Amino acid sequence: RVYYKFNDYLETYDENVRLKNLIANIEEKRLENNFLKEENFRLKSLIDEKTLFSEDYHITKILLDQESPYLRSILINKGFKHGIKLGSAVRSGSYFIGKIVGVNYLTSRVLLINDLNSKIPIIIEPNGTSAILTGNGSKLFGDIEYLPKENLIQEGHIVYTSGTDGIISAGIPIGKISVDNNTVSIRFFADFDQIQYVKVYFKK
């Protein structure tokens, strides 16, 4: 009787282990399925936005990048094969985050606006004040150069691309003015830690 009871115990134990593994696999598949659904929803949302702009764009995925010569840059999975050009504006959602600085056949490099090498002509509304946004390495704030001494900018004023470089279109939102102890900076709209897909704009 002890022998048979022991065998029953072993069979029950093995069945329990098998069922636990089965449940774990089912949960893993469920989470994977949910992720794919969410990713599909995000991609559909990005595609639907094409009707909102006069320019066209490519939806691109950010690749793993461990050899960047820049402090703040990303690598994307489209290159000149897909029509990507140097200087093209790059957005995360509706917000300007950088421009193309390097193009290969299948990949391109985006210099983000918070990189130390980044300088973007901007306009601050509602007063129409022109200046230059420069990166300082921060994921939250950017510096302002060539701001007129006599200006009327205030906390919360919105910063856009000015388009004066002739490459990047005007009117792309970047961030809003932040004033701290008489120091004026730009707080970015985009969350650089959450970017998975970007849109590279080009004129047809």
Summary of the structure (lengths in Angstrom):
residues: 204
radius of gyration: 24.8
end to end distance: 83.6
largest distance: 97.2
contacts: 584
relative contact order: 0.17
helix: 26%
strand: 35%
